[in-house]
Amino acid sequence: MARLPKLPNLLERKIYKTGQTRGADDDQIFQNRVGRNSTVLIPFPVWVQIPALHTIKYENGFIVLVNPRDFFKVAKGDISAHGLEIGRNALVFYERRDEWLEFHPDKYGFKPPTSRIAPLGGQYVARIANTTAEADERINIGYTSTGLKGAGIRLYEYADTGALGTTRIQLEAVFWHAVDAVEKMRAAGMTEDQIRLRRAAVLDHAAKLGLLDYDQLVGARILNADREVVCPLCLEPISVAGFLSRLPQASGRERHDLTVTEINLFHIQELGYGVFNHRPYNLGWGHHHCNVVCKDSGIHPTLEWMASVMRRNGMLN
Ligand SMILES: [Zn+2]
């Protein structure tokens, strides 16, 4: 694509960051704010249950995490029947103190890893919560240093470079369908010409890549029947102001708008293990609050839950 007029920085960053993971804290095994094409962590039971996972070519590899009891008791120290080898593509993952004591890594000469890519340089990783007892301090071992924080990302967060590119293009194309996109981009400093050029080029590019199928976008609740961007849960048309809430108000527009709600990336189907949810036609823009509400259960179960709350409150029959 020819060089296009730039988007306001905040918006550019917001779209770029959709390709990164988030929501993991320092004590977790997961990496935070890294590309979705990073090393994937797969729990051993999931690996065993879903053979289709074995043939996927993850761009930065994968690590299967095996619970100590599964490894030492059930598998008797041998998981080669599952195509796995501790230290190469699998690690023993300690999360419970009783297992840490019973199967202590020192007994087996286990070391923490030094790499996310095979060979891993070690055999185990530990993230064990502290308890009220003073002797029971938190145990964080393996992938804790600044340059190597977190072992990898959640399986369902994974997207390859191709999907990262197409989802970003689709998300910008969708953005340009917001009711006030043109007006707000003008206020944020883009000229009329720049807006027209960028919008037309992005929509054209998206259409050519098959990313602008309106039936699918509407069906997925990303746009409404009028082709406006809506929050996938509450279906309210999205104001672009929510993308730029930290942007200084453009001159002559100092009026403080209290109704501005933060807009976030919204995964339409929050899927479990075995399916990747970061893909075209599964990503929209929605209210931060709505996103939090339906994060784990998904849109339809959340709507049913909301209806039951309304009914119990006598606000719905
Ligand atoms: Zn909403």
Residues whose N, C-alpha, C, O or C-beta is under 5 A from the ligand:
A	BS01	ZN	C231 L233 C234 H287 C290
